[in-house]
Amino acid sequence: MKNATTSLFVVAALMLSSCATNNRSTCPFAKHKAGGIEHIVLAWLKNPGNKEEQAKLIAVAKALKAEIKEVKSLAVGRALPSDRDVVDDSFDMALVMHFDSPAALASYEKDPVHVKAVTDTLKPLTKKIVVHDIVNE
């Protein structure tokens, strides 16, 4: 375990050191510039834990990233179970999308591909959806 921890520390240090140089293209955090938007969606399924429905939501999220140019990055997956009191792991699925600006998010929200995904897949499979949009500082 100690070797794994040391290796993880070294990798993290190398990644962060690349941010301190003039070559920001190697920095994993450089694409999320100030003023960009993180669009966070938490979803509770009508059939909690249903793997088929989870896979369908993952596929739809990946299609949104592939088909809508305003979506600059996507992270999508299942809740990580936790015993920590501060962690809310009650949701089934979550996604985080990055947009360059509030205007890009607004365009995405109106895009027919997004509207169809919400109408045909997200709403029918979920009992609750919570959205948080934040502006990167």
PASEBA-1860 file (N, C-alpha, C; in nm, 3 decimals):
! residues 137
1> MKNATTSL> 0.082/-0.119/0.000/0.000/0.000/0.000/0.086/0.125/0.000 ~ 0.198/0.120/0.075/0.285/0.236/0.081/0.340/0.272/-0.057 ~ 0.379/0.172/-0.137/0.430/0.197/-0.271/0.323/0.260/-0.359 ~ 0.201/0.213/-0.346/0.091/0.269/-0.426/0.066/0.414/-0.386 ~ 0.070/0.443/-0.257/0.050/0.579/-0.209/0.162/0.670/-0.259 ~ 0.285/0.621/-0.251/0.400/0.699/-0.298/0.388/0.725/-0.448 ~ 0.350/0.624/-0.524/0.334/0.639/-0.669/0.226/0.741/-0.701 ~ 0.116/0.735/-0.629/0.007/0.829/-0.651/0.054/0.972/-0.621
9> FVVAALML> 0.130/0.988/-0.512/0.182/1.119/-0.477/0.274/1.173/-0.586 ~ 0.360/1.089/-0.639/0.453/1.131/-0.744/0.377/1.173/-0.869 ~ 0.278/1.095/-0.910/0.198/1.128/-1.028/0.126/1.261/-1.007 ~ 0.066/1.279/-0.890/-0.004/1.405/-0.861/0.092/1.523/-0.864 ~ 0.210/1.506/-0.807/0.309/1.613/-0.806/0.353/1.649/-0.947 ~ 0.373/1.548/-1.031/0.412/1.575/-1.170/0.302/1.649/-1.246 ~ 0.178/1.607/-1.224/0.066/1.673/-1.290/0.058/1.819/-1.249 ~ 0.070/1.845/-1.119/0.060/1.981/-1.071/0.179/2.065/-1.113
17> SSCATNNR> 0.298/2.003/-1.120/0.415/2.079/-1.162/0.401/2.125/-1.307 ~ 0.331/2.048/-1.388/0.311/2.089/-1.526/0.224/2.214/-1.534 ~ 0.142/2.238/-1.432/0.059/2.358/-1.429/0.141/2.482/-1.395 ~ 0.253/2.462/-1.327/0.335/2.574/-1.283/0.428/2.624/-1.394 ~ 0.442/2.548/-1.500/0.528/2.588/-1.611/0.451/2.674/-1.708 ~ 0.518/2.726/-1.806/0.451/2.808/-1.907/0.370/2.723/-2.004 ~ 0.389/2.593/-2.004/0.318/2.505/-2.098/0.188/2.456/-2.035 ~ 0.085/2.540/-2.039/-0.043/2.504/-1.976/-0.116/2.393/-2.049
25> STCPFAKH> -0.069/2.357/-2.170/-0.136/2.251/-2.245/-0.120/2.116/-2.176 ~ -0.018/2.102/-2.089/0.001/1.976/-2.019/-0.070/1.974/-1.884 ~ -0.128/2.084/-1.845/-0.197/2.093/-1.716/-0.339/2.036/-1.731 ~ -0.375/1.934/-1.650/-0.508/1.874/-1.665/-0.622/1.966/-1.624 ~ -0.589/2.077/-1.557/-0.693/2.168/-1.509/-0.706/2.292/-1.597 ~ -0.620/2.308/-1.697/-0.613/2.431/-1.776/-0.739/2.457/-1.857 ~ -0.809/2.354/-1.901/-0.924/2.375/-1.987/-1.044/2.433/-1.913 ~ -1.042/2.428/-1.782/-1.153/2.479/-1.702/-1.116/2.618/-1.653
33> KAGGIEHI> -1.126/2.715/-1.741/-1.083/2.851/-1.712/-1.191/2.928/-1.637 ~ -1.148/3.036/-1.575/-1.241/3.124/-1.505/-1.351/3.168/-1.601 ~ -1.474/3.168/-1.551/-1.589/3.205/-1.632/-1.657/3.087/-1.698 ~ -1.590/2.973/-1.701/-1.651/2.851/-1.754/-1.758/2.800/-1.659 ~ -1.841/2.714/-1.708/-1.954/2.662/-1.630/-1.941/2.511/-1.611 ~ -1.964/2.466/-1.488/-1.977/2.324/-1.458/-2.127/2.298/-1.436 ~ -2.181/2.209/-1.516/-2.324/2.173/-1.512/-2.331/2.036/-1.447 ~ -2.384/2.031/-1.325/-2.385/1.909/-1.244/-2.528/1.859/-1.233
41> VLAWLKNP> -2.551/1.736/-1.274/-2.686/1.678/-1.270/-2.682/1.551/-1.186 ~ -2.766/1.547/-1.083/-2.783/1.428/-0.999/-2.920/1.368/-1.030 ~ -2.925/1.237/-1.046/-3.050/1.171/-1.083/-3.078/1.051/-0.993 ~ -3.201/1.043/-0.948/-3.250/0.930/-0.872/-3.343/0.851/-0.963 ~ -3.312/0.727/-0.986/-3.392/0.644/-1.075/-3.523/0.602/-1.010 ~ -3.625/0.581/-1.093/-3.750/0.524/-1.045/-3.726/0.380/-0.998 ~ -3.629/0.313/-1.061/-3.590/0.177/-1.024/-3.444/0.183/-0.974 ~ -3.423/0.223/-0.849/-3.287/0.243/-0.798/-3.198/0.120/-0.820
49> GNKEEQAK> -3.077/0.147/-0.864/-2.979/0.039/-0.884/-2.997/-0.041/-1.011 ~ -3.094/-0.007/-1.094/-3.118/-0.082/-1.217/-3.002/-0.058/-1.315 ~ -2.921/-0.161/-1.336/-2.800/-0.149/-1.419/-2.831/-0.115/-1.564 ~ -2.939/-0.169/-1.618/-2.977/-0.142/-1.756/-3.012/0.006/-1.774 ~ -3.088/0.059/-1.680/-3.126/0.200/-1.688/-3.005/0.291/-1.665 ~ -2.917/0.251/-1.576/-2.793/0.328/-1.555/-2.711/0.331/-1.683 ~ -2.697/0.217/-1.747/-2.621/0.209/-1.872/-2.685/0.296/-1.980 ~ -2.816/0.301/-1.984/-2.886/0.383/-2.082/-2.857/0.532/-2.059
57> LIAVAKAL> -2.859/0.575/-1.932/-2.829/0.714/-1.901/-2.684/0.749/-1.935 ~ -2.594/0.657/-1.909/-2.453/0.679/-1.943/-2.437/0.695/-2.094 ~ -2.502/0.608/-2.169/-2.493/0.614/-2.316/-2.551/0.746/-2.369 ~ -2.662/0.790/-2.313/-2.724/0.914/-2.357/-2.633/1.033/-2.325 ~ -2.573/1.034/-2.207/-2.482/1.143/-2.170/-2.363/1.148/-2.265 ~ -2.308/1.033/-2.297/-2.194/1.028/-2.390/-2.236/1.074/-2.530 ~ -2.357/1.044/-2.569/-2.407/1.091/-2.699/-2.423/1.243/-2.700 ~ -2.467/1.299/-2.589/-2.479/1.445/-2.580/-2.342/1.510/-2.599
65> KAEIKEVK> -2.241/1.454/-2.535/-2.105/1.507/-2.549/-2.058/1.496/-2.695 ~ -2.088/1.385/-2.758/-2.043/1.362/-2.896/-2.118/1.450/-2.997 ~ -2.243/1.481/-2.970/-2.327/1.548/-3.070/-2.347/1.698/-3.051 ~ -2.315/1.749/-2.932/-2.340/1.892/-2.905/-2.205/1.959/-2.879 ~ -2.169/2.049/-2.969/-2.034/2.109/-2.966/-2.008/2.194/-2.842 ~ -2.111/2.246/-2.780/-2.091/2.329/-2.661/-2.040/2.250/-2.540 ~ -2.063/2.118/-2.538/-2.016/2.035/-2.427/-1.867/2.010/-2.447 ~ -1.785/2.069/-2.360/-1.640/2.060/-2.375/-1.582/1.939/-2.304
73> SLAVGRAL> -1.645/1.895/-2.196/-1.600/1.773/-2.128/-1.718/1.711/-2.054 ~ -1.703/1.583/-2.025/-1.810/1.508/-1.959/-1.750/1.407/-1.862 ~ -1.808/1.401/-1.744/-1.783/1.293/-1.649/-1.922/1.239/-1.613 ~ -1.941/1.110/-1.622/-2.071/1.050/-1.592/-2.050/0.917/-1.523 ~ -2.135/0.886/-1.424/-2.122/0.758/-1.357/-2.219/0.743/-1.241 ~ -2.197/0.636/-1.168/-2.281/0.600/-1.055/-2.227/0.662/-0.926 ~ -2.314/0.676/-0.827/-2.272/0.729/-0.697/-2.173/0.634/-0.632 ~ -2.071/0.689/-0.570/-1.974/0.611/-0.494/-2.028/0.596/-0.352
81> PSDRDVVD> -2.058/0.474/-0.309/-2.109/0.455/-0.173/-2.008/0.507/-0.070 ~ -2.061/0.570/0.036/-1.974/0.626/0.139/-2.040/0.616/0.275 ~ -1.958/0.599/0.378/-2.005/0.600/0.516/-1.985/0.737/0.581 ~ -1.927/0.830/0.508/-1.901/0.964/0.562/-2.030/1.042/0.573 ~ -2.051/1.107/0.685/-2.174/1.183/0.710/-2.192/1.299/0.612 ~ -2.083/1.357/0.564/-2.093/1.473/0.476/-2.120/1.436/0.331 ~ -2.117/1.309/0.297/-2.135/1.264/0.159/-2.279/1.221/0.136 ~ -2.342/1.281/0.036/-2.476/1.239/-0.006/-2.459/1.142/-0.122
89> DSFDMALV> -2.474/1.015/-0.096/-2.463/0.914/-0.200/-2.599/0.851/-0.229 ~ -2.706/0.927/-0.203/-2.841/0.873/-0.220/-2.886/0.869/-0.366 ~ -2.817/0.942/-0.453/-2.854/0.945/-0.595/-2.799/0.821/-0.666 ~ -2.856/0.789/-0.781/-2.811/0.675/-0.860/-2.701/0.713/-0.959 ~ -2.723/0.823/-1.028/-2.635/0.863/-1.137/-2.604/1.012/-1.126 ~ -2.488/1.049/-1.180/-2.454/1.191/-1.187/-2.374/1.216/-1.314 ~ -2.382/1.340/-1.359/-2.295/1.381/-1.468/-2.248/1.523/-1.441 ~ -2.129/1.551/-1.490/-2.073/1.685/-1.484/-2.027/1.720/-1.625
97> MHFDSPAA> -2.081/1.829/-1.676/-2.042/1.877/-1.809/-1.977/2.013/-1.793 ~ -1.875/2.038/-1.875/-1.810/2.169/-1.874/-1.848/2.245/-2.000 ~ -1.881/2.373/-1.980/-1.913/2.465/-2.089/-1.822/2.587/-2.076 ~ -1.789/2.648/-2.187/-1.700/2.764/-2.186/-1.763/2.890/-2.128 ~ -1.897/2.897/-2.131/-1.963/3.020/-2.088/-2.110/2.993/-2.055 ~ -2.174/3.088/-1.986/-2.318/3.075/-1.964/-2.396/3.068/-2.095 ~ -2.351/3.140/-2.197/-2.419/3.136/-2.327/-2.411/2.997/-2.389 ~ -2.298/2.930/-2.373/-2.283/2.794/-2.426/-2.378/2.698/-2.355
105> LASYEKDP> -2.392/2.714/-2.222/-2.487/2.631/-2.147/-2.629/2.658/-2.194 ~ -2.664/2.783/-2.215/-2.799/2.818/-2.261/-2.827/2.758/-2.398 ~ -2.727/2.760/-2.485/-2.743/2.701/-2.618/-2.765/2.550/-2.607 ~ -2.688/2.484/-2.521/-2.700/2.340/-2.497/-2.841/2.305/-2.448 ~ -2.892/2.385/-2.354/-3.023/2.356/-2.296/-3.134/2.359/-2.400 ~ -3.116/2.440/-2.506/-3.217/2.452/-2.611/-3.192/2.358/-2.728 ~ -3.076/2.296/-2.731/-3.041/2.209/-2.844/-3.143/2.095/-2.854 ~ -3.195/2.069/-2.973/-3.295/1.962/-2.990/-3.247/1.824/-2.944
113> VHVKAVTD> -3.118/1.797/-2.956/-3.064/1.668/-2.910/-3.077/1.657/-2.758 ~ -3.047/1.767/-2.687/-3.061/1.768/-2.542/-3.207/1.757/-2.501 ~ -3.293/1.836/-2.564/-3.436/1.834/-2.531/-3.493/1.694/-2.549 ~ -3.456/1.628/-2.659/-3.504/1.491/-2.685/-3.452/1.394/-2.580 ~ -3.326/1.407/-2.541/-3.269/1.318/-2.439/-3.340/1.333/-2.305 ~ -3.371/1.456/-2.269/-3.442/1.480/-2.143/-3.583/1.423/-2.151 ~ -3.652/1.451/-2.261/-3.792/1.408/-2.277/-3.805/1.257/-2.292 ~ -3.718/1.195/-2.374/-3.733/1.053/-2.406/-3.664/0.958/-2.309
121> TLKPLTKK> -3.560/1.007/-2.240/-3.482/0.915/-2.155/-3.476/0.959/-2.010 ~ -3.426/1.079/-1.987/-3.403/1.122/-1.848/-3.531/1.127/-1.766 ~ -3.630/1.199/-1.812/-3.754/1.212/-1.734/-3.827/1.079/-1.715 ~ -3.839/0.995/-1.818/-3.909/0.868/-1.796/-3.840/0.773/-1.697 ~ -3.707/0.783/-1.684/-3.634/0.690/-1.598/-3.613/0.740/-1.455 ~ -3.633/0.870/-1.433/-3.600/0.926/-1.303/-3.721/0.972/-1.224 ~ -3.707/0.962/-1.091/-3.811/1.016/-1.004/-3.772/1.153/-0.950 ~ -3.642/1.185/-0.956/-3.594/1.313/-0.907/-3.467/1.350/-0.981
129> IVVHDIVN> -3.455/1.479/-1.016/-3.335/1.532/-1.080/-3.301/1.662/-1.008 ~ -3.174/1.677/-0.974/-3.126/1.802/-0.914/-3.011/1.851/-1.000 ~ -3.016/1.980/-1.034/-2.912/2.040/-1.118/-2.844/2.153/-1.042 ~ -2.711/2.156/-1.048/-2.632/2.266/-0.993/-2.544/2.317/-1.106 ~ -2.547/2.448/-1.128/-2.458/2.511/-1.226/-2.367/2.607/-1.151 ~ -2.236/2.592/-1.171/-2.142/2.680/-1.102/-2.052/2.748/-1.204 ~ -2.006/2.868/-1.167/-1.914/2.944/-1.250/-1.774/2.924/-1.193 ~ -1.682/2.879/-1.278/-1.544/2.859/-1.234/-1.480/2.995/-1.204
137> E> -1.409/3.000/-1.094/-1.339/3.123/-1.054/-1.193/3.114/-1.093
END
